[in-house]
Amino acid sequence: MKFFEVANSYKSKPVVYVDMDGVLADFFGEIAREHRVGYWREIHRKDLGVDQIAQQPGFFADLPPMEHAALLIAGVITLAGQYSILSSPLMSEVDQSSEEKADWLRRHLKNHQPQAIIFDHEKYKFAKQADGTPNILIDDWDTNIRLWERNGGIGILYKDRKCNDALKQVADALHGRAHPHHDTMALDNEHMDMTVPEKFYTSREVLKYVEGIHNEYHMPKPIKKHKVWQLRMMPVRDLKLPEFAHQDDPYRRVIDLDWDHIRRITLGAIKSKPIVADDHGWVLDGNHRVTAARAAGLESIPAIVPYTE
């Protein structure tokens, strides 16, 4: 019996969103093969070069499917009747990567095409429908799942070898046996004016500020590159984090976020400790604070960025 024939407490039918990289297409396996290692995290961070590999024409279009990709899609269709794709494009090649991913879907899932295809870095915006109905996301990246759940959706952290476990979780979610998580964070129920007065700093002052937060700071060059820095409010949507390996971070970082730490971050901490970002929005200090702001739905936060006239 399919979900849409079953009574449930939701106002609408939840949408099942499926990620591509690491769920349907073997992105990380291809990166590892390019570097001749068994697992992509064996690559030294300074040599990771995801952007150089993934920017090559045809990279996304030619990715091999994950072993259980067909089983996953067939199972989701059996349970939900249909599904949609929700995938992050490559930041440095949004149009090219999106077009190649769409081509991949046409060729590899030609008999099971998605209802909709969405390429967006901020997946959590689709976690909940306007009437409050939670949507479902199948994704292999922990932060995507946690932000999805913090915004009212039901997240399923996917591992290809445990495809059947994921399908069971989809069934539970569709039949009302699983619900959105409502974990509390320090940002909840706080109200304060987040605006800050514009101030200017030298690169030396900014570097001293960041080194005061971290016992060891290994990225002085991007800060020393700009003589004058400015404190101002920065839209959260414009900030880029290195936590996702396929977001082609120019500084070759792969950072695993600590969600226990993120839960303890207060609104006061975000205001009193502005994040630092380069002239392209890449966060140089404050990845956890930015993620906490996203989880809380903040639109802008204080940031120290290079000054431009």
C-alpha positions, -999 to +999 in steps of 0.1 A: +000+000+000+015+034-010+017+063+014-009+085-004-035+058+002-028+059+040-045+082+065-020+105+083-020+136+106-002+159+081-021+186+063-003+178+031+017+150+016+054+153+026+079+157-003+107+132-003+139+150-013+169+130-024+205+143-025+228+134-054+265+135-044+273+105-022+237+092-024+230+086-061+263+096-078+297+085-065+312+119-061+336+110-033+347+078-049+357+096-080+377+122-060+395+093-043+402+076-077+416+108-091+441+109-062+447+072-062+436+065-027+410+041-012+390+068+006+389+105-001+397+116+035+431+100+030+440+129+008+461+155+025+440+187+029+464+209+010+463+185-019+426+179-019+420+200-050+383+192-052+376+224-072+403+216-098+389+181-103+352+189-101+355+220-124+366+198-153+340+197-180+320+164-178+330+156-142+295+155-128+279+141-160+303+112-160+301+102-123+293+065-118+261+057-098+263+045-062+259+008-059+224+010-044+212+042-062+186+023-083+173+004-052+169+036-033+149+054-059+127+024-067+120+020-029+112+057-025+088+056-054+071+024-040+066+042-007+059+077-017+048+075-053+073+102-064+104+120-052+123+152-059+161+160-062+177+185-039+214+189-045+241+215-040+258+228-072+295+235-072+300+270-059+326+280-085+307+265-114+270+267-105+256+266-141+280+239-154+276+216-124+238+220-124+235+212-161+257+182-158+238+169-128+205+173-147+220+154-176+232+126-152+196+123-139+182+121-174+205+093-183+207+072-152+172+075-139+154+078-173+126+054-162+122+070-128+125+108-133+120+131-103+090+153-099+113+183-094+150+190-096+163+217-073+200+229-071+205+250-040+232+253-013+206+261+014+187+229+014+171+236+048+148+262+032+127+233+018+124+214+052+088+224+058+058+233+037+038+265+042+011+247+061+037+232+085+039+197+069+075+184+073+093+173+042+119+144+041+155+147+031+178+118+023+213+131+025+248+117+033+261+149+051+254+153+088+251+191+087+225+191+059+205+167+080+208+187+112+199+220+096+170+203+079+157+190+112+163+223+130+140+239+103+111+215+109+118+186+085+126+149+089+161+141+080+176+107+071+214+104+072+222+081+043+249+054+039+248+034+006+255+001+023+225+007+046+200+015+018+173-007+033+176+010+067+170+044+050+139+031+032+125+018+065+130+053+079+113+068+049+083+045+055+082+054+092+083+091+083+056+088+057+033+068+079+037+092+109+059+069+129+088+094+128+085+131+135+107+162+132+133+165+160+128+195+183+161+197+201+168+229+219+197+253+213+210+281+232+197+306+206+161+297+213+140+322+231+166+349+230+158+384+217+184+411+211+193+437+186+220+421+164+230+453+146+265+466+152+282+499+144+305+499+115+342+499+126+375+495+108+405+474+117+440+468+104+449+433+093+472+431+124+442+438+147+421+412+129+448+385+131+453+393+168+415+389+173+414+355+156+445+342+174+429+353+207+400+329+200+421+299+188+452+285+205+466+279+170+455+297+139+470+284+106+455+309+080+472+343+085+478+349+048+441+356+038+439+381+066+473+398+059+462+401+022+439+430+030+452+461+049+418+474+060+389+454+074+354+464+083+329+453+109+294+452+094+262+431+092+266+402+067+237+382+051+241+346+063+232+333+028+264+350+015+287+331+038+305+300+026+317+272+049+345+246+041+326+218+059+314+204+026+342+188+006+324+195-027+320+232-021+355+238-036+369+257-007+399+277-020+418+271+012+417+233+009+399+227+042+375+200+053+360+208+087+338+185+107+314+206+127+308+198+164+270+200+169+273+197+207+293+230+206+269+245+181+240+239+205+257+258+232+263+290+211+242+319+223+229+349+204+251+370+226+282+350+215+274+356+178+271+393+184+301+397+207+324+375+186+319+386+150+329+360+124+357+368+099+352+362+062+373+369+031+362+391+002+343+362-014+324+352+017+345+322+027+345+320+065+381+323+079+369+321+115+335+313+129+322+282+111+303+270+142+287+305+148+276+307+112+260+273+114+243+281+146+229+313+130+216+292+101+200+267+124+183+296+142+170+312+110+190+344+114+192+364+082+223+385+091+251+384+116+281+407+125+311+400+104+346+414+099+353+415+062+378+432+039+370+468+033+361+479-002+354+515-011 
